[in-house]
Structure formats: C-alpha cells, structure tokens
Amino acid sequence: MSEEKKSLNFIEQIIEEDLKENYKVSDLKFRFPPEPNGFLHIGHASSICLNFGLGLKYNAPVNLRFDDTNPLKEETVYVDSIKSDVKWLGFEWAQECYASDYFQQLYDWAVELIKSGDAYVDSQSSEEIAAQKGTPTQPGTASPYRNRSVEENLELFEAMKNGETGEKAHVLRAKIDMASPNMIMRDPIMYRCLHKAHHRTGNDWMIYPLYDWAHGESDFIESISHSFCTLEFLPHRELYNWFVERVSQPGELVPKQREFARRNLSHTVVSKRKLAHLVEQNIVKSWDDPRMPTISGLRRRGFTPESIRTFADSIGIGKRENMIDVAHLEFCVRDDLNKKAPRVMGVMDPLKVVITNYSEGKEEWLTAENNPEDETAGERQVPFSRELYIEKEDFREEANRKFFRLKLGKEVRLKNAYIIKAEDVVKDEDGNILEVHCTYDPESKSGSGTEASQRKVKGTLHWVSIPHAMEAEVRLYDRLFTVEDPTADKDKDFLEFVNPESLKVSTAYVEPSLKSAMAEDKFQFQRIGYFCVDKDSTSDHLVFNRTVTLRDNWKKK
C-alpha cells in the first residue's frame, strides 16, 4: 500500500483524501474545458491525459466542455478540430457540453445576484475601472455606480441583454471587496456587451459572461467534482468559490478547483496567441503544419497517439512550471515507432551503382522482413536489378579503416540482397562521381543458407532498384526555433529565433511497395529515420514527412 501511495501524483492524492472524507467514488466527475479559439497543442495533451486518465482510473465520467463565451475569437472549425484531437488521442467523453448551453441559467443567476446586492451595473469605461482597481499594495476605490438601486441595475442589465445599450456603455460587476488583497476579488466583471453573433447561439445574446463567471458555474451545473486547471488560475480560486457559493444550496456537492503547473516544451512555443501569429505571418503554412506543436501538427508529422500519451504520463503533473526538452518527446515517438513501423528502403541522395556481372534486363524479387520488432508484421518482396541507387555518402573512393561502407576494392552487403565489391567509378569532366561499377557474388544472397551468404562483411547498405524506384517528395522537418526558449529574451521578438532550416524539401527514391501507402501511414526508412505519408500525397506524387531521425543528432549539430 505504501508503494502505491508513493506513486500517486499530488492531484490523485487530493482525490484520495476527498474519498476518505466526504466524497464517494460515484461523486467523481471530471471535465476537459477548452476554449474553441484555436487548435489544441502539446500542453493541452497533458491536460487531456490528466482528466481522461483520472476518469479511467476511477471509472468516472469526463465531460468535454467548450468554454465558448467569447464570440470574437471562437469558431466551429476549432470545435471540430478539438473533438477530432481528443478522439485521436484515444479518449471518449461522457457528455459534449458548451458554456453557451447555460447562457440563460447564468443570466438568471446574475439577476439573483443583483437582487441580493451581490452585483451591479457599472457605467464607467474600461480604463476608469482599471485605474480604480488599485495595486497589490494599495486598495482599490469604489465605482460611483457601486450603490445603484436594485431596480436600476435590473433595468440596465435587461437593456444590456436586449442590445439596447452601446457595447462599451456598461458592464455587470460582482460586488465583493475593493480592498481585498487578492485584486481579482475587487469587484470583477461578470458580463460585457458584445453585439456579435455567436457560433452556436447566433444573435440571441447581446451580452456574454466572462470566463470567471461562466467556468465555475458550468462545473456546478454539470456536477463536476474536481476542476483541474493550470497554475495561473490559482489566484482565481477564491473567486471561483465565491461564485459557486452564491448559486449552490447548503449540503450540495460543489466543484473543487485545484491547479497544476504548465509543462513548456523546448524549441517551440505553446501559446495560442503566438501559434496564431506563426500562421498569420506565414512562418508556417497552417495550424497543422508538421513543425507546429499542435496535436494536429504532431499527428500530420507522424507522431502516434500512444507516443503523446506516454510523453504526457512520463513528464507527470507538478506544482512548478518547467521546461521539457523536446528530445524527450522525440524519444517517445521513436520508441513507439520502432515497435510498429514497417521497415522500407528509400534513398535520399542517390548515387548510381551498376553491377557489371549482373545480366542486363534481369530482375528478381527478394524477401525482406517488415519489422524485426514485430513477429506478426510479415514479409514483403523487394525488386533487385543491375542498376541501383545507394546513398552518396555511403561511397568513397578512398577511406580509412573506420569507414565501413562502400569503397574501391572493398565489399559491403546490400540489405536483403547480395555482397557487392566496388571495382571502378565513372566521373564527369569536373571529377564528380556519376556511377560506381561493382561486381556481386551470386552465391551470397541473403537468407539462401549458402556458405557465401553467411560470410561476414562489416557494412550493410540500403538501396533501391532504379527501374522500379518511385520518386517521392520528402519534407525534412526540424525544430522550429534555434533556442530552447524563444520567449526568454523580453527585448526580442520571438520570431527572431525561428530556425531557417526547420523545413528542407528534397526528392528521394523509394521501393515500389510504397505506391499504395495512404495518408498517416508510418514507416522506418532504414538507416535514415521515421517517416509519415502526408495528406498532400497522391499515388502519382508521394509525399513523406520526416517524423524524427533514427537517433537524436540535434546536440551534435
């Protein structure tokens, strides 16, 4: 039992303590509450895994609720992308909810707060209200409208709702304490006027609730037991509780807000505003650009849902913000793809090899293992012929003893094929090597069981048969920023640190088995890295995104 307690994170400890005191397991209910104003990113993935993971651990329902209280920024396209991301990560929600579902209830409660003297309509400008807030060491000053009569407040609030006042003429504020040491408690705004159509309610409402008013009340309406949010909401917890106390009855189970720290990812940004700026400035092509830390971008790049869940679980939940090296995320996907991804051969920088003692026009199909890590992955047939491509870097005319690839007078094995020996080169007038002429040992065919096939040579190369090879566009993605934290220097625009080599596009030649590959299919290009078929790909124009290299070579660079 003691070992089990040690393994609990602090949020699980909170739940366990509540279960010992006044909660039953049947009381537990969680939610993931995104605002539909952008695409979800890797930081949201941690929150998704936390809340839905708790649901699985305690067999408790988890709602997906859209906190859609700002029609200026929210769109249906973001709602759809969020639902797609949560499903792709492997989670199912109990109910699909929207804060906008509760607009009438929120309005009715606000009316009750006016009647009880806990809210009032303020007719000052936003600048005046801000100036009267005071400072952390100085109390605020009361609004001249703070003691308006209940009747006048009700009349004005209804006029605001009906769109009969200007957008900036009035706001509804909670009447709490202008001298509170917590500045958030100094008569916070509950409603503002916005004459803007909402993505779900259209023009039904001319006023919209602020997040602090809508969030806790939505939790209460949905009977959420524990409301987990990031650390910046810690000062808001007092207001969260104040609002919930005003609408709940004695003895009712009320939601409990608790906070955990964000996990920032190195060499990127996880701010929706900054991510939107990258899209708007055409630094990246879209929200799902494979360089983006959005879930849709990671998916397009070739990350698996299992690798992202593993990443989220491994970094854990903490009380302090810290920077997670993106290399750890890359490790998680490497480890997952190593177990799952079929092995194929593709040549990125081709050099022509001619096997001079192999008959012209002859071809044979060789058996290749799909994945040595997966016994059920089976085998495939790979064509072999007289003319092949190998990687240019895999050949040198002369090299030292530590070069275990192809060099003149020396032998290497071609993967799944034969042992070849480099005999000669053909160069152009500038001395550039155009072809390498080799001979092969016909008795050395891989898997044939002959004595020659079991002969040990130090190098093994991947290759493709030129007559059978398919041309493919390959997009080589790298880290989007050149520094660990592009926002650390407050005197510089974070865009100054954009990596100019975050995307390189080249042409590769791949084996013909890839002709039928579909979008999001994942492969290991042997000796090169892990790749994913992009959604731009067609049967006539294959496009592959590099997910990660086989090894972490960033530090070497």
N, C-alpha and C positions, 0 to 999 in steps of 0.2 A: 504493500500500500504506500509506503514512504517513497519508493522509487516512482510510483505513478504520480504522486504529488509533485515531485521534483520536475517531472516532465511537463507539467501544466504551465501555460503562459499566464501572465497576470490577468488577462481577461477571463480565461477559463477558471482561474481561482476566484474571481468575483462571482461568477455564476455558481460555482460550487458552494461558496459561502452563503449565497442567497437561498440555495436549495436546502441548506441546513437550517435556515432561519424561517422565512415566511413564504417561500416560493415552492410550488410543486413543479415537477417536470412538465406537466400539462399546461402550466402557465407560460412556459418559454415560447417566445416567438421573436424572430429577428427580421431585419429588412436590409436591403441594399438600395439606397435612395439617391441615384444620380440625378443631376440637373441635365436635361437634354439640350445643352448648349454647345456640344462638341462631341468628338469621338473619345471613347474611353482609352486610357493609356495604362502602362505597366503598373503605375501606382494604384489605379483603380482595381487592377487584377488582385492586388494584395487584399483590398477591402472585400472584393467579391469572394475570394477564397476564405477569408476570415468568417464572414457572415454565413455563407452557404456551408462552409465546413462545420460551423457550430450547429447548423441545422441538421447535418448528417450525424454529428457526434451525439446529439441529444434527441434525435428523431423529432425535431421541432420544425414547424413551418417557417419558411422565409419568403417574405414578400419582395417583389421588385416594384419599387415605387418611384415614379418620376416626380421630382420636386419642380414642377413646371409652373412657377409663379412669376416668371419674367418673360412676357411675350416679345420683348425687344430682341432677345437672343435665342429663343428656343424654336426648334423646328421638328417636324415629324421625321425628317431624314435622320436626325440624331436619335430619336426614339427607336427607329427601326435598327440602326446600327448597334445601339446598346443591347437590344434584345438578341440580336444575332451574336454579339460577342459573348454574352452570358451563356447562351446555349452552346456556342462553340467550345467554351471552356469546360463544358460538361455538366452544367447545373440547371436545375428546373425550379422555378419559383411556384409558391403556393397560390399567390394571387398577383395579378398585374394591376397595380393601383396608380393613381395620379393625384397629386395635391389638388389639381383642378376639380377632381370629383367632390372635393369638400368645400368649395368656394362658398356655397350657401350656408353650410354649417359654421364656417369660420366667420362669415358676416354676422350670422345670428349671435354667435358668442361675443363678437365685438360690440354688438348693440347692448348685450347684457353687461359688458364691462363699462360701457358708457353710463348705463343706468345705475350701476353700483358705485360710480365715481372713480373707476379704475382706468378710464381712458377719456381722452378729449381731442377735439379737432384743433389743430394749430394752424394759424394762417400766416405764419412767418415764412420767409424764404429759406431755402436750404442753407444758405450762407449764414443767416442770422441764427438758425438753430445750431449750426456747428459752432459758432462763436460762443453761444451760451452754454455749451457742454462743459466748459472749464478744462482743467488739465488733471493729470493723475494726482497732483498735489494740491490743486485748488478746486473747490466745489463749483458746480455749475450754477447758473442763475435761472430762475423760473421764467417760463414763457408768459408774456402778458395775457395769453389766452388760456392759461392753465386752469383758471377758475370759471370758465364759461359754464353757463347753466346746462343741466342735463338736456332740457328741451332744445336749446340752441345747438348743442352738439349733435343730438339726434337728427335735427332738421338738416344741418350741414352735411352730416355723414350720408344721409339718404340722397341729398343733392349730388354729392361726390359720386355715389354709386350710379346714379342716373345720367352721369355725364353732363350735368347742368353747371359745373364749375370748370374753370380753367385747369389744365394739367398741373400747374405749379401753384395753384391758389391755396390748397390745403393739404394737410396730411393728418392721419389719425395717430396719436401717440398714447402709449401706456403711461399712466400717472403713477410713478413709483417713488424715486428719491433722487433729486438733483444734487444731493450732497454725497451720494453713495461713493465709497472708494473704488467700486467697480464702475467705470464710466459707461459700460453697456447698460447699466441699470438706471441711467439718468434719462428717464422718460423716452425710451426707444420708440422709433417709428414702427407702427404696425401696418399701415396702409398708405399707398401713394396713388395718385390718379394717373392712369395711363390710358389714353384713347387709342388703343392699339389692339387689333384683332389677335386673339389667342389661337394657337394651333388646334385646340380642341373645342373651346367654348365660343369661338368666333367673337362677335361683338356683344355678347351677353353681359359682359362686365366692363365697367369703365374704371374700376379700382382693382388693385392687385395686392395681395398680402406680401409683406416682407418675409424673408426666409425664417427669421427667428420666431415669428408668429405662426407660420404655417407648419414648420417642421415638427415641433413637439406635439402640436395638436393633431397632426396627421398620425404620428406614432400612437397617440392616445386613442384616436378613432379606430385604428387597426389592432388595438390591444397588443402592441409591441412591448415586450418585457424589457429588452435591453437595446438601447440605441447607441451604437458604436460609431464614433466619428474621429476625425483627426485632431491633433493636439491644438490647432488654432481655435477650436471651439471650446476649449476649457473655460475661458472667461465667460462664455455664453451659457454655461451650465446653470448658473444662478438664475438667469432669465428664463431658460428652458423650464426650470422647476416652478418659477413664479407663475408662468402662463398656465402650466398644466394644473397647478393647484387651483387656479381660478375657474377651470372648466370641469374639474373632477369632483366627485362626491366622496365623503368620508368612507373609508373601507374599500374603495375601488383600487384595483391594481393599476399603478401608474408606471409609465416607462421610466427607465433609469438611463440617463446619458453617462457614458464613460468614454474616455479619449485614449487614443494610441498615436504613436509618432509616425510621421511620414517616413518612407524609405525612398531617398533620392537615388537616381541611377547615374553613374558617371558617364561623361562624354555625351550627355544629352540634356534635354530639359523636360520637365513633367508639369509644366504649367499650361493649362488650356489656352490661355491668352497668348503665350509665347509660341505654342504649337500652331495656333491660328495664324500668327504673324509669319511663321515659316511658309505656310501655304499661300498667304496673301502676297508675300514678296517673291513668290516663285523660287524660293530656295529649294523646296521640294515640290513635287508635282501634285500631291493630293494628301488628304488625311491618311490614306492607306499606302502612301509611299513606303517602300520597304526600309527606308532609313529612319522612319518615324517610330517613336516608342509607343505608338498607339497599338491596341490589341489587333486591330485590322491590319496595321502595317507589319507587325510581327508575324501575323498569320500569312500575309502575302509573301513575306520574305522566306517563309518555310519553317517557322517555329511551330512546334506541336502544342496542343493544349496541355498535354501531360508535362512538358518541359516547363511551361509557365506556372503550372500548379506546384511543381516540385520547387521551382525557384521561390515562389511565394512562401511555401511551407518552410524552406530552408533558412530564409532570412528572418523568419519569425515576426513576432509582434513585440514592440518595445515602447518605452516611455520617453526615449530620446531620439531625435532625428539623427540619422547618419547617412553617409554616402556608401552605396553598394557598388562595387566595381562591376562594370558591365561584363567583364570577363567571367564572372560567376554565372550570369545569365547565359552566356555563350557556352560555358561548361555544361549547364543543364541540358541545353538542346543537343550538344554534341553527344552527350551520354545517352540521350533518348534515341537519337537518330542512328547511333552506332548499332543499337539493338534492332532497329526497324527498317532502316533504309536499304533498298536493294543496291548492290554494287553494279556499276556500269563503267564503261570506258569512254572517255572524252578527251580530246587533245586540244589544249588552249592555244598553243603557239607552235604550229605544225612545222616539222621538218620531214621531208620525203625520204623514205627508205625503200630501196629496190633490192629484193632478194634475187640475186642473179642466177642462182641454181634452182629456183622455183619456176615451174613451167608457166609461160605466158598463157593467159586465158583460164588458168586453173583456179578453182576456188574450193574451199572446204569449210564445213561448219563445225566449230569446236564447242565443246561443252564447258560452260562457265557456271560456277556456283553463285547464286544470287546474294546470299548473306551468310557468312560463316558463323555469325552470332545467332542465327535463327534456322533451326533444322527443318522447319516447315516451309521455308522460303523457296525451296526447289532450285531448279537449274534453268538455264536458257542456252540458246545456240548463238554463237558469235561467228560471223564470216571472216575468213582469212584468205589473203591473196598475195600475189607477187609484190604489189606496191602498197606501202603502209605509211601512215603518219605516226611519228613519235614526237615528244616534246623537244623543242630546240635545245633546251637546257640539259637534256639527257644525253647529249653527244658532245665530245671534244676530240679533236684530232690527237692532242697530247694532254695527259693529265697525270697527277701524282697518284700514289698508291691509295690514297683515301677517296678517290673518285671511283665509285662502284657502279657507274653507269656505262654507257657505250663509248668506247674509244678505239682508235685504229689498232688492229691486231689483237683485240680482246673480245671476250664473249659476254653476253648477257642473256637472260631468259625473257622472252616475251610472255606476258601474263596469259595463262591458259593455252599457250601455243608451243613454240619451239625455242631452242637455243640458237642465237644468231651470232655471227662474228663480223665485225666491221673490217672491210678489205680496202676500200678506196672512197674518195669523195669527188664530187663534181662541183666546180666553183664557177661563178660568173667572172666577168672581166675585172671586177673590183675585189675579187678574192672572197666574196661571200659564198658560203656553202649552200648549194642548191639541193644536192642529193647525197645520201650515204649509200654506197653499194656494199651489200653484205652477202654472206652465204649462210645457209641454215643447215642444221643437222637433222635430216629426215627421221632419224631414229629417236629424237629427243622430245617427241610430242608429249605434252603434259598429260598425266594420267594413263599413259599407254602401258606402263609397267615394264618397259624395256630398261636395260642397263643404262642406256644413254639418257633416258628420261629422268633417271634418278641421279644423274651427275650434278654435282653442286657447282653453281656459279654464284658470284657474290651479288649481282644486280638483277632486279626484275623490273621491267618497264611495262607501262600500259601503252596501248596503241589502238589504232582503228584502221580498217581496210579502206583504202582510198576509193575503190569503185563502189563500195557500199555505204560510205560515210555520209551522214546527213549534216548539213550546215546548220548551225544554231547561233542565235544571238545570246550572248552571256553578259549578264549585268553583275559586275563585281562590286558589292556594297561594302563599305567600311564605316567606321564610326563617324557620326555626323559632325562632331566637334573635335578639335585638336587638343583640348584641355579637359581635365577631369570635371571642373565645374565652370561652365561658360558664364554663369551669372555671379561669380565670386567678386569680380572687379567691378565695383559700382560706378567707376568712372568711364567704363567702356560699354558699348553696345554688345550684347551677347552675340550678335551676328558677325562681329569681327573675328570670332573664333570658329566660324564654320569651316569644316575640312574641305578644301577644294578638290580633294581626291576621294570624296565619300562615295562617288559612283564612277566607275570606268566601264565602258561598253566595248566588248570585243566579239570576234567571231571564233567559234570553236567548231570542231568536227566530232560528231558523236556516233556511237554504234546505232544500227538501224532499229534495234529493239525499242528505241525511244520514240519512234514515229507515232505510236498510239498513246503516248503519255498525255494525261489530262491535267488541267489547272490544279495546283496544290499537290500534285504527286511529288514525292520526295525521293532523292537518290543520293548515293555517295559516288561522286566521280572519283574513281580510285586514284590515290596518291595526290589528290588535289583538294577536295573539300566536299561539303554537303550543299546540294542544290535543289531548288524547287521550281516546278513549272509555273511560270507567271500566267495571269489571266489574259495577257495580251497574246499568248501563244496560240498558233493555229497549226494544223497538220502540214501546211506549206511553209510556215515560218515559226520554228520552235524558239521559245524564249525561256531562258533559265535565270533565276535569281540565285546568287550565292548566299546561302544562309550563314554559314561560318566556314572557316578554313578547318583543315583536319586537326591542326594544333593552334594554340594561342601564340601568334607571332607578332602581336602588337608591341610588346615590350622590346623585342629585338629591333623593330622599326624605329 
